[in-house]
Amino acid sequence: MEIRQALEHARDCRDDPPTRVLLNTVMAELWARMQAQPDSYLLSSDEFALFNLYRDEYTGPVAQTAVARFWNNYQGNNSNGSKK
């Protein structure tokens, strides 16, 4: 499932156990990508929204750098993370 779909689904039924499993799975995949490219991974707007749901669980230099990189490159409401 796409990140955007998972987030929309979470808004509708956040406490639903299958939704929690889905979000945890998607977040684990995102975290793996971030760790594989700790100095260059650029979160898309959708990925950043998902990451914000888990901010307390994912901390440290990789997380801090990814958040800073997102904001340094943020160009408005662009869901694919690329610059306009």
mmCIF file as gemmi writes it, N, C-alpha and C atoms, coordinates in Angstrom:
data_model
loop_
_atom_site.group_PDB
_atom_site.id
_atom_site.type_symbol
_atom_site.label_atom_id
_atom_site.label_alt_id
_atom_site.label_comp_id
_atom_site.label_asym_id
_atom_site.label_entity_id
_atom_site.label_seq_id
_atom_site.pdbx_PDB_ins_code
_atom_site.Cartn_x
_atom_site.Cartn_y
_atom_site.Cartn_z
_atom_site.occupancy
_atom_site.B_iso_or_equiv
_atom_site.pdbx_formal_charge
_atom_site.auth_seq_id
_atom_site.auth_asym_id
_atom_site.pdbx_PDB_model_num
ATOM 1 N N . MET Axp A 1 ? 0.846 -1.177 0 1 0 ? 1 A 1
ATOM 2 C CA . MET Axp A 1 ? 0 0 0 1 0 ? 1 A 1
ATOM 3 C C . MET Axp A 1 ? 0.887 1.235 0 1 0 ? 1 A 1
ATOM 4 N N . GLU Axp A 2 ? 0.484 2.241 -0.704 1 0 ? 2 A 1
ATOM 5 C CA . GLU Axp A 2 ? 1.221 3.5 -0.757 1 0 ? 2 A 1
ATOM 6 C C . GLU Axp A 2 ? 1.132 4.207 0.592 1 0 ? 2 A 1
ATOM 7 N N . ILE Axp A 3 ? 2.104 5.041 0.864 1 0 ? 3 A 1
ATOM 8 C CA . ILE Axp A 3 ? 2.131 5.779 2.119 1 0 ? 3 A 1
ATOM 9 C C . ILE Axp A 3 ? 0.896 6.661 2.253 1 0 ? 3 A 1
ATOM 10 N N . ARG Axp A 4 ? 0.546 7.364 1.185 1 0 ? 4 A 1
ATOM 11 C CA . ARG Axp A 4 ? -0.612 8.26 1.233 1 0 ? 4 A 1
ATOM 12 C C . ARG Axp A 4 ? -1.882 7.474 1.564 1 0 ? 4 A 1
ATOM 13 N N . GLN Axp A 5 ? -2.053 6.311 0.952 1 0 ? 5 A 1
ATOM 14 C CA . GLN Axp A 5 ? -3.234 5.485 1.224 1 0 ? 5 A 1
ATOM 15 C C . GLN Axp A 5 ? -3.246 5.029 2.68 1 0 ? 5 A 1
ATOM 16 N N . ALA Axp A 6 ? -2.096 4.64 3.191 1 0 ? 6 A 1
ATOM 17 C CA . ALA Axp A 6 ? -2.01 4.198 4.575 1 0 ? 6 A 1
ATOM 18 C C . ALA Axp A 6 ? -2.368 5.333 5.525 1 0 ? 6 A 1
ATOM 19 N N . LEU Axp A 7 ? -1.892 6.542 5.227 1 0 ? 7 A 1
ATOM 20 C CA . LEU Axp A 7 ? -2.2 7.687 6.074 1 0 ? 7 A 1
ATOM 21 C C . LEU Axp A 7 ? -3.68 8.039 6.034 1 0 ? 7 A 1
ATOM 22 N N . GLU Axp A 8 ? -4.277 8.004 4.84 1 0 ? 8 A 1
ATOM 23 C CA . GLU Axp A 8 ? -5.705 8.284 4.719 1 0 ? 8 A 1
ATOM 24 C C . GLU Axp A 8 ? -6.522 7.237 5.476 1 0 ? 8 A 1
ATOM 25 N N . HIS Axp A 9 ? -6.114 5.992 5.353 1 0 ? 9 A 1
ATOM 26 C CA . HIS Axp A 9 ? -6.796 4.918 6.065 1 0 ? 9 A 1
ATOM 27 C C . HIS Axp A 9 ? -6.655 5.116 7.573 1 0 ? 9 A 1
ATOM 28 N N . ALA Axp A 10 ? -5.499 5.545 8.014 1 0 ? 10 A 1
ATOM 29 C CA . ALA Axp A 10 ? -5.259 5.753 9.443 1 0 ? 10 A 1
ATOM 30 C C . ALA Axp A 10 ? -6.143 6.858 9.993 1 0 ? 10 A 1
ATOM 31 N N . ARG Axp A 11 ? -6.398 7.883 9.195 1 0 ? 11 A 1
ATOM 32 C CA . ARG Axp A 11 ? -7.266 8.968 9.644 1 0 ? 11 A 1
ATOM 33 C C . ARG Axp A 11 ? -8.68 8.461 9.911 1 0 ? 11 A 1
ATOM 34 N N . ASP Axp A 12 ? -9.109 7.488 9.1 1 0 ? 12 A 1
ATOM 35 C CA . ASP Axp A 12 ? -10.461 6.953 9.235 1 0 ? 12 A 1
ATOM 36 C C . ASP Axp A 12 ? -10.592 5.954 10.375 1 0 ? 12 A 1
ATOM 37 N N . CYS Axp A 13 ? -9.548 5.176 10.617 1 0 ? 13 A 1
ATOM 38 C CA . CYS Axp A 13 ? -9.661 4.123 11.638 1 0 ? 13 A 1
ATOM 39 C C . CYS Axp A 13 ? -8.317 3.897 12.314 1 0 ? 13 A 1
ATOM 40 N N . ARG Axp A 14 ? -7.841 4.899 12.978 1 0 ? 14 A 1
ATOM 41 C CA . ARG Axp A 14 ? -6.515 4.893 13.593 1 0 ? 14 A 1
ATOM 42 C C . ARG Axp A 14 ? -6.319 3.777 14.62 1 0 ? 14 A 1
ATOM 43 N N . ASP Axp A 15 ? -7.361 3.452 15.366 1 0 ? 15 A 1
ATOM 44 C CA . ASP Axp A 15 ? -7.218 2.445 16.419 1 0 ? 15 A 1
ATOM 45 C C . ASP Axp A 15 ? -7.484 1.025 15.932 1 0 ? 15 A 1
ATOM 46 N N . ASP Axp A 16 ? -7.748 0.869 14.674 1 0 ? 16 A 1
ATOM 47 C CA . ASP Axp A 16 ? -8.013 -0.434 14.087 1 0 ? 16 A 1
ATOM 48 C C . ASP Axp A 16 ? -6.709 -1.246 14.048 1 0 ? 16 A 1
ATOM 49 N N . PRO Axp A 17 ? -6.67 -2.442 14.678 1 0 ? 17 A 1
ATOM 50 C CA . PRO Axp A 17 ? -5.421 -3.231 14.708 1 0 ? 17 A 1
ATOM 51 C C . PRO Axp A 17 ? -4.806 -3.494 13.327 1 0 ? 17 A 1
ATOM 52 N N . PRO Axp A 18 ? -5.587 -3.863 12.3 1 0 ? 18 A 1
ATOM 53 C CA . PRO Axp A 18 ? -4.948 -4.066 10.994 1 0 ? 18 A 1
ATOM 54 C C . PRO Axp A 18 ? -4.315 -2.777 10.44 1 0 ? 18 A 1
ATOM 55 N N . THR Axp A 19 ? -4.914 -1.64 10.748 1 0 ? 19 A 1
ATOM 56 C CA . THR Axp A 19 ? -4.34 -0.365 10.302 1 0 ? 19 A 1
ATOM 57 C C . THR Axp A 19 ? -3.012 -0.121 10.997 1 0 ? 19 A 1
ATOM 58 N N . ARG Axp A 20 ? -2.937 -0.404 12.292 1 0 ? 20 A 1
ATOM 59 C CA . ARG Axp A 20 ? -1.688 -0.259 13.042 1 0 ? 20 A 1
ATOM 60 C C . ARG Axp A 20 ? -0.6 -1.149 12.448 1 0 ? 20 A 1
ATOM 61 N N . VAL Axp A 21 ? -0.955 -2.39 12.123 1 0 ? 21 A 1
ATOM 62 C CA . VAL Axp A 21 ? 0.015 -3.31 11.522 1 0 ? 21 A 1
ATOM 63 C C . VAL Axp A 21 ? 0.497 -2.749 10.191 1 0 ? 21 A 1
ATOM 64 N N . LEU Axp A 22 ? -0.431 -2.256 9.38 1 0 ? 22 A 1
ATOM 65 C CA . LEU Axp A 22 ? -0.078 -1.681 8.083 1 0 ? 22 A 1
ATOM 66 C C . LEU Axp A 22 ? 0.862 -0.499 8.249 1 0 ? 22 A 1
ATOM 67 N N . LEU Axp A 23 ? 0.513 0.429 9.129 1 0 ? 23 A 1
ATOM 68 C CA . LEU Axp A 23 ? 1.356 1.6 9.336 1 0 ? 23 A 1
ATOM 69 C C . LEU Axp A 23 ? 2.731 1.211 9.87 1 0 ? 23 A 1
ATOM 70 N N . ASN Axp A 24 ? 2.768 0.265 10.785 1 0 ? 24 A 1
ATOM 71 C CA . ASN Axp A 24 ? 4.061 -0.196 11.311 1 0 ? 24 A 1
ATOM 72 C C . ASN Axp A 24 ? 4.916 -0.807 10.211 1 0 ? 24 A 1
ATOM 73 N N . THR Axp A 25 ? 4.301 -1.566 9.31 1 0 ? 25 A 1
ATOM 74 C CA . THR Axp A 25 ? 5.027 -2.185 8.202 1 0 ? 25 A 1
ATOM 75 C C . THR Axp A 25 ? 5.572 -1.133 7.244 1 0 ? 25 A 1
ATOM 76 N N . VAL Axp A 26 ? 4.72 -0.187 6.873 1 0 ? 26 A 1
ATOM 77 C CA . VAL Axp A 26 ? 5.144 0.868 5.948 1 0 ? 26 A 1
ATOM 78 C C . VAL Axp A 26 ? 6.245 1.712 6.589 1 0 ? 26 A 1
ATOM 79 N N . MET Axp A 27 ? 6.112 1.996 7.886 1 0 ? 27 A 1
ATOM 80 C CA . MET Axp A 27 ? 7.132 2.78 8.571 1 0 ? 27 A 1
ATOM 81 C C . MET Axp A 27 ? 8.444 2.016 8.662 1 0 ? 27 A 1
ATOM 82 N N . ALA Axp A 28 ? 8.394 0.726 8.895 1 0 ? 28 A 1
ATOM 83 C CA . ALA Axp A 28 ? 9.62 -0.084 8.946 1 0 ? 28 A 1
ATOM 84 C C . ALA Axp A 28 ? 10.333 -0.057 7.593 1 0 ? 28 A 1
ATOM 85 N N . GLU Axp A 29 ? 9.566 -0.11 6.507 1 0 ? 29 A 1
ATOM 86 C CA . GLU Axp A 29 ? 10.161 -0.036 5.163 1 0 ? 29 A 1
ATOM 87 C C . GLU Axp A 29 ? 10.807 1.327 4.931 1 0 ? 29 A 1
ATOM 88 N N . LEU Axp A 30 ? 10.123 2.381 5.363 1 0 ? 30 A 1
ATOM 89 C CA . LEU Axp A 30 ? 10.672 3.73 5.223 1 0 ? 30 A 1
ATOM 90 C C . LEU Axp A 30 ? 11.953 3.869 6.048 1 0 ? 30 A 1
ATOM 91 N N . TRP Axp A 31 ? 11.932 3.379 7.271 1 0 ? 31 A 1
ATOM 92 C CA . TRP Axp A 31 ? 13.108 3.471 8.14 1 0 ? 31 A 1
ATOM 93 C C . TRP Axp A 31 ? 14.295 2.729 7.523 1 0 ? 31 A 1
ATOM 94 N N . ALA Axp A 32 ? 14.032 1.597 6.913 1 0 ? 32 A 1
ATOM 95 C CA . ALA Axp A 32 ? 15.104 0.835 6.259 1 0 ? 32 A 1
ATOM 96 C C . ALA Axp A 32 ? 15.72 1.648 5.119 1 0 ? 32 A 1
ATOM 97 N N . ARG Axp A 33 ? 14.881 2.325 4.347 1 0 ? 33 A 1
ATOM 98 C CA . ARG Axp A 33 ? 15.405 3.179 3.255 1 0 ? 33 A 1
ATOM 99 C C . ARG Axp A 33 ? 16.228 4.339 3.824 1 0 ? 33 A 1
ATOM 100 N N . MET Axp A 34 ? 15.738 4.924 4.906 1 0 ? 34 A 1
ATOM 101 C CA . MET Axp A 34 ? 16.469 6.036 5.529 1 0 ? 34 A 1
ATOM 102 C C . MET Axp A 34 ? 17.822 5.581 6.052 1 0 ? 34 A 1
ATOM 103 N N . GLN Axp A 35 ? 17.861 4.403 6.67 1 0 ? 35 A 1
ATOM 104 C CA . GLN Axp A 35 ? 19.124 3.885 7.205 1 0 ? 35 A 1
ATOM 105 C C . GLN Axp A 35 ? 20.09 3.482 6.096 1 0 ? 35 A 1
ATOM 106 N N . ALA Axp A 36 ? 19.555 3.046 4.968 1 0 ? 36 A 1
ATOM 107 C CA . ALA Axp A 36 ? 20.417 2.651 3.851 1 0 ? 36 A 1
ATOM 108 C C . ALA Axp A 36 ? 21.097 3.861 3.216 1 0 ? 36 A 1
ATOM 109 N N . GLN Axp A 37 ? 20.477 5.03 3.342 1 0 ? 37 A 1
ATOM 110 C CA . GLN Axp A 37 ? 21.026 6.263 2.772 1 0 ? 37 A 1
ATOM 111 C C . GLN Axp A 37 ? 21.01 7.371 3.828 1 0 ? 37 A 1
ATOM 112 N N . PRO Axp A 38 ? 21.698 7.186 4.936 1 0 ? 38 A 1
ATOM 113 C CA . PRO Axp A 38 ? 21.575 8.121 6.062 1 0 ? 38 A 1
ATOM 114 C C . PRO Axp A 38 ? 22.021 9.546 5.764 1 0 ? 38 A 1
ATOM 115 N N . ASP Axp A 39 ? 22.863 9.727 4.774 1 0 ? 39 A 1
ATOM 116 C CA . ASP Axp A 39 ? 23.371 11.063 4.466 1 0 ? 39 A 1
ATOM 117 C C . ASP Axp A 39 ? 22.713 11.695 3.252 1 0 ? 39 A 1
ATOM 118 N N . SER Axp A 40 ? 21.766 10.969 2.631 1 0 ? 40 A 1
ATOM 119 C CA . SER Axp A 40 ? 21.196 11.531 1.41 1 0 ? 40 A 1
ATOM 120 C C . SER Axp A 40 ? 19.701 11.307 1.22 1 0 ? 40 A 1
ATOM 121 N N . TYR Axp A 41 ? 19.076 10.437 2.013 1 0 ? 41 A 1
ATOM 122 C CA . TYR Axp A 41 ? 17.665 10.135 1.774 1 0 ? 41 A 1
ATOM 123 C C . TYR Axp A 41 ? 16.81 11.376 2.009 1 0 ? 41 A 1
ATOM 124 N N . LEU Axp A 42 ? 15.993 11.72 1.022 1 0 ? 42 A 1
ATOM 125 C CA . LEU Axp A 42 ? 15.116 12.878 1.114 1 0 ? 42 A 1
ATOM 126 C C . LEU Axp A 42 ? 13.678 12.399 1.216 1 0 ? 42 A 1
ATOM 127 N N . LEU Axp A 43 ? 13.072 12.645 2.364 1 0 ? 43 A 1
ATOM 128 C CA . LEU Axp A 43 ? 11.686 12.247 2.586 1 0 ? 43 A 1
ATOM 129 C C . LEU Axp A 43 ? 10.746 13.039 1.688 1 0 ? 43 A 1
ATOM 130 N N . SER Axp A 44 ? 9.755 12.356 1.123 1 0 ? 44 A 1
ATOM 131 C CA . SER Axp A 44 ? 8.687 13.063 0.419 1 0 ? 44 A 1
ATOM 132 C C . SER Axp A 44 ? 7.752 13.64 1.482 1 0 ? 44 A 1
ATOM 133 N N . SER Axp A 45 ? 6.817 14.466 1.075 1 0 ? 45 A 1
ATOM 134 C CA . SER Axp A 45 ? 5.856 15.027 2.021 1 0 ? 45 A 1
ATOM 135 C C . SER Axp A 45 ? 5.038 13.926 2.689 1 0 ? 45 A 1
ATOM 136 N N . ASP Axp A 46 ? 4.637 12.925 1.925 1 0 ? 46 A 1
ATOM 137 C CA . ASP Axp A 46 ? 3.873 11.809 2.484 1 0 ? 46 A 1
ATOM 138 C C . ASP Axp A 46 ? 4.715 11.015 3.477 1 0 ? 46 A 1
ATOM 139 N N . GLU Axp A 47 ? 5.961 10.754 3.117 1 0 ? 47 A 1
ATOM 140 C CA . GLU Axp A 47 ? 6.853 10.024 4.022 1 0 ? 47 A 1
ATOM 141 C C . GLU Axp A 47 ? 7.074 10.815 5.311 1 0 ? 47 A 1
ATOM 142 N N . PHE Axp A 48 ? 7.231 12.123 5.171 1 0 ? 48 A 1
ATOM 143 C CA . PHE Axp A 48 ? 7.429 12.962 6.351 1 0 ? 48 A 1
ATOM 144 C C . PHE Axp A 48 ? 6.198 12.912 7.26 1 0 ? 48 A 1
ATOM 145 N N . ALA Axp A 49 ? 5.005 12.941 6.665 1 0 ? 49 A 1
ATOM 146 C CA . ALA Axp A 49 ? 3.768 12.842 7.455 1 0 ? 49 A 1
ATOM 147 C C . ALA Axp A 49 ? 3.726 11.522 8.218 1 0 ? 49 A 1
ATOM 148 N N . LEU Axp A 50 ? 4.082 10.44 7.553 1 0 ? 50 A 1
ATOM 149 C CA . LEU Axp A 50 ? 4.131 9.14 8.225 1 0 ? 50 A 1
ATOM 150 C C . LEU Axp A 50 ? 5.184 9.147 9.326 1 0 ? 50 A 1
ATOM 151 N N . PHE Axp A 51 ? 6.35 9.651 9.012 1 0 ? 51 A 1
ATOM 152 C CA . PHE Axp A 51 ? 7.433 9.686 9.985 1 0 ? 51 A 1
ATOM 153 C C . PHE Axp A 51 ? 7.018 10.459 11.234 1 0 ? 51 A 1
ATOM 154 N N . ASN Axp A 52 ? 6.256 11.525 11.054 1 0 ? 52 A 1
ATOM 155 C CA . ASN Axp A 52 ? 5.792 12.31 12.199 1 0 ? 52 A 1
ATOM 156 C C . ASN Axp A 52 ? 4.925 11.498 13.151 1 0 ? 52 A 1
ATOM 157 N N . LEU Axp A 53 ? 4.196 10.511 12.629 1 0 ? 53 A 1
ATOM 158 C CA . LEU Axp A 53 ? 3.401 9.65 13.503 1 0 ? 53 A 1
ATOM 159 C C . LEU Axp A 53 ? 4.288 8.824 14.439 1 0 ? 53 A 1
ATOM 160 N N . TYR Axp A 54 ? 5.521 8.61 14.028 1 0 ? 54 A 1
ATOM 161 C CA . TYR Axp A 54 ? 6.449 7.725 14.755 1 0 ? 54 A 1
ATOM 162 C C . TYR Axp A 54 ? 7.657 8.474 15.321 1 0 ? 54 A 1
ATOM 163 N N . ARG Axp A 55 ? 7.608 9.79 15.386 1 0 ? 55 A 1
ATOM 164 C CA . ARG Axp A 55 ? 8.76 10.597 15.801 1 0 ? 55 A 1
ATOM 165 C C . ARG Axp A 55 ? 9.351 10.148 17.133 1 0 ? 55 A 1
ATOM 166 N N . ASP Axp A 56 ? 8.515 9.725 18.068 1 0 ? 56 A 1
ATOM 167 C CA . ASP Axp A 56 ? 9.027 9.332 19.384 1 0 ? 56 A 1
ATOM 168 C C . ASP Axp A 56 ? 9.761 7.998 19.35 1 0 ? 56 A 1
ATOM 169 N N . GLU Axp A 57 ? 9.484 7.183 18.357 1 0 ? 57 A 1
ATOM 170 C CA . GLU Axp A 57 ? 10.088 5.85 18.278 1 0 ? 57 A 1
ATOM 171 C C . GLU Axp A 57 ? 11.374 5.823 17.457 1 0 ? 57 A 1
ATOM 172 N N . TYR Axp A 58 ? 11.51 6.765 16.542 1 0 ? 58 A 1
ATOM 173 C CA . TYR Axp A 58 ? 12.681 6.807 15.664 1 0 ? 58 A 1
ATOM 174 C C . TYR Axp A 58 ? 13.436 8.1 15.938 1 0 ? 58 A 1
ATOM 175 N N . THR Axp A 59 ? 14.528 7.966 16.673 1 0 ? 59 A 1
ATOM 176 C CA . THR Axp A 59 ? 15.309 9.133 17.057 1 0 ? 59 A 1
ATOM 177 C C . THR Axp A 59 ? 16.768 8.907 16.673 1 0 ? 59 A 1
ATOM 178 N N . GLY Axp A 60 ? 17.587 9.835 17.009 1 0 ? 60 A 1
ATOM 179 C CA . GLY Axp A 60 ? 19.013 9.7 16.737 1 0 ? 60 A 1
ATOM 180 C C . GLY Axp A 60 ? 19.433 10.463 15.499 1 0 ? 60 A 1
ATOM 181 N N . PRO Axp A 61 ? 20.695 10.344 15.153 1 0 ? 61 A 1
ATOM 182 C CA . PRO Axp A 61 ? 21.261 11.133 14.058 1 0 ? 61 A 1
ATOM 183 C C . PRO Axp A 61 ? 20.579 10.912 12.703 1 0 ? 61 A 1
ATOM 184 N N . VAL Axp A 62 ? 20.237 9.671 12.37 1 0 ? 62 A 1
ATOM 185 C CA . VAL Axp A 62 ? 19.607 9.407 11.068 1 0 ? 62 A 1
ATOM 186 C C . VAL Axp A 62 ? 18.271 10.139 10.988 1 0 ? 62 A 1
ATOM 187 N N . ALA Axp A 63 ? 17.482 10.048 12.042 1 0 ? 63 A 1
ATOM 188 C CA . ALA Axp A 63 ? 16.175 10.711 12.066 1 0 ? 63 A 1
ATOM 189 C C . ALA Axp A 63 ? 16.334 12.229 12.036 1 0 ? 63 A 1
ATOM 190 N N . GLN Axp A 64 ? 17.218 12.751 12.868 1 0 ? 64 A 1
ATOM 191 C CA . GLN Axp A 64 ? 17.413 14.206 12.936 1 0 ? 64 A 1
ATOM 192 C C . GLN Axp A 64 ? 17.897 14.768 11.604 1 0 ? 64 A 1
ATOM 193 N N . THR Axp A 65 ? 18.826 14.075 10.98 1 0 ? 65 A 1
ATOM 194 C CA . THR Axp A 65 ? 19.355 14.529 9.694 1 0 ? 65 A 1
ATOM 195 C C . THR Axp A 65 ? 18.285 14.468 8.615 1 0 ? 65 A 1
ATOM 196 N N . ALA Axp A 66 ? 17.478 13.416 8.62 1 0 ? 66 A 1
ATOM 197 C CA . ALA Axp A 66 ? 16.418 13.285 7.614 1 0 ? 66 A 1
ATOM 198 C C . ALA Axp A 66 ? 15.384 14.388 7.755 1 0 ? 66 A 1
ATOM 199 N N . VAL Axp A 67 ? 15.016 14.714 8.985 1 0 ? 67 A 1
ATOM 200 C CA . VAL Axp A 67 ? 14.045 15.788 9.208 1 0 ? 67 A 1
ATOM 201 C C . VAL Axp A 67 ? 14.63 17.126 8.758 1 0 ? 67 A 1
ATOM 202 N N . ALA Axp A 68 ? 15.858 17.391 9.123 1 0 ? 68 A 1
ATOM 203 C CA . ALA Axp A 68 ? 16.513 18.64 8.702 1 0 ? 68 A 1
ATOM 204 C C . ALA Axp A 68 ? 16.607 18.712 7.178 1 0 ? 68 A 1
ATOM 205 N N . ARG Axp A 69 ? 16.968 17.608 6.54 1 0 ? 69 A 1
ATOM 206 C CA . ARG Axp A 69 ? 17.077 17.579 5.08 1 0 ? 69 A 1
ATOM 207 C C . ARG Axp A 69 ? 15.715 17.841 4.432 1 0 ? 69 A 1
ATOM 208 N N . PHE Axp A 70 ? 14.659 17.25 5.013 1 0 ? 70 A 1
ATOM 209 C CA . PHE Axp A 70 ? 13.314 17.488 4.485 1 0 ? 70 A 1
ATOM 210 C C . PHE Axp A 70 ? 13.005 18.982 4.511 1 0 ? 70 A 1
ATOM 211 N N . TRP Axp A 71 ? 13.184 19.617 5.683 1 0 ? 71 A 1
ATOM 212 C CA . TRP Axp A 71 ? 12.839 21.031 5.798 1 0 ? 71 A 1
ATOM 213 C C . TRP Axp A 71 ? 13.751 21.92 4.956 1 0 ? 71 A 1
ATOM 214 N N . ASN Axp A 72 ? 15.002 21.549 4.804 1 0 ? 72 A 1
ATOM 215 C CA . ASN Axp A 72 ? 15.911 22.334 3.963 1 0 ? 72 A 1
ATOM 216 C C . ASN Axp A 72 ? 15.535 22.276 2.493 1 0 ? 72 A 1
ATOM 217 N N . ASN Axp A 73 ? 14.808 21.243 2.104 1 0 ? 73 A 1
ATOM 218 C CA . ASN Axp A 73 ? 14.422 21.061 0.708 1 0 ? 73 A 1
ATOM 219 C C . ASN Axp A 73 ? 12.935 21.248 0.463 1 0 ? 73 A 1
ATOM 220 N N . TYR Axp A 74 ? 12.169 21.541 1.501 1 0 ? 74 A 1
ATOM 221 C CA . TYR Axp A 74 ? 10.717 21.643 1.392 1 0 ? 74 A 1
ATOM 222 C C . TYR Axp A 74 ? 10.326 22.815 0.497 1 0 ? 74 A 1
ATOM 223 N N . GLN Axp A 75 ? 9.46 22.522 -0.459 1 0 ? 75 A 1
ATOM 224 C CA . GLN Axp A 75 ? 9.033 23.538 -1.416 1 0 ? 75 A 1
ATOM 225 C C . GLN Axp A 75 ? 7.518 23.651 -1.486 1 0 ? 75 A 1
ATOM 226 N N . GLY Axp A 76 ? 6.833 23.505 -0.394 1 0 ? 76 A 1
ATOM 227 C CA . GLY Axp A 76 ? 5.383 23.603 -0.399 1 0 ? 76 A 1
ATOM 228 C C . GLY Axp A 76 ? 4.749 22.237 -0.425 1 0 ? 76 A 1
ATOM 229 N N . ASN Axp A 77 ? 3.52 22.157 -0.873 1 0 ? 77 A 1
ATOM 230 C CA . ASN Axp A 77 ? 2.751 20.915 -0.854 1 0 ? 77 A 1
ATOM 231 C C . ASN Axp A 77 ? 3.07 20.056 -2.065 1 0 ? 77 A 1
ATOM 232 N N . ASN Axp A 78 ? 4.238 19.432 -2.06 1 0 ? 78 A 1
ATOM 233 C CA . ASN Axp A 78 ? 4.687 18.595 -3.158 1 0 ? 78 A 1
ATOM 234 C C . ASN Axp A 78 ? 4.892 17.184 -2.616 1 0 ? 78 A 1
ATOM 235 N N . SER Axp A 79 ? 3.958 16.266 -2.885 1 0 ? 79 A 1
ATOM 236 C CA . SER Axp A 79 ? 3.967 14.97 -2.219 1 0 ? 79 A 1
ATOM 237 C C . SER Axp A 79 ? 5.1 14.043 -2.634 1 0 ? 79 A 1
ATOM 238 N N . ASN Axp A 80 ? 5.788 14.305 -3.73 1 0 ? 80 A 1
ATOM 239 C CA . ASN Axp A 80 ? 6.85 13.389 -4.118 1 0 ? 80 A 1
ATOM 240 C C . ASN Axp A 80 ? 8.213 13.78 -3.585 1 0 ? 80 A 1
ATOM 241 N N . GLY Axp A 81 ? 8.28 14.893 -2.861 1 0 ? 81 A 1
ATOM 242 C CA . GLY Axp A 81 ? 9.525 15.264 -2.199 1 0 ? 81 A 1
ATOM 243 C C . GLY Axp A 81 ? 10.523 15.982 -3.077 1 0 ? 81 A 1
ATOM 244 N N . SER Axp A 82 ? 10.267 16.068 -4.365 1 0 ? 82 A 1
ATOM 245 C CA . SER Axp A 82 ? 11.21 16.739 -5.235 1 0 ? 82 A 1
ATOM 246 C C . SER Axp A 82 ? 10.99 18.247 -5.202 1 0 ? 82 A 1
ATOM 247 N N . LYS Axp A 83 ? 12.027 18.957 -5.561 1 0 ? 83 A 1
ATOM 248 C CA . LYS Axp A 83 ? 11.909 20.412 -5.61 1 0 ? 83 A 1
ATOM 249 C C . LYS Axp A 83 ? 11.024 20.812 -6.771 1 0 ? 83 A 1
ATOM 250 N N . LYS Axp A 84 ? 10.354 21.937 -6.599 1 0 ? 84 A 1
ATOM 251 C CA . LYS Axp A 84 ? 9.53 22.493 -7.691 1 0 ? 84 A 1
ATOM 252 C C . LYS Axp A 84 ? 10.396 23.172 -8.698 1 0 ? 84 A 1
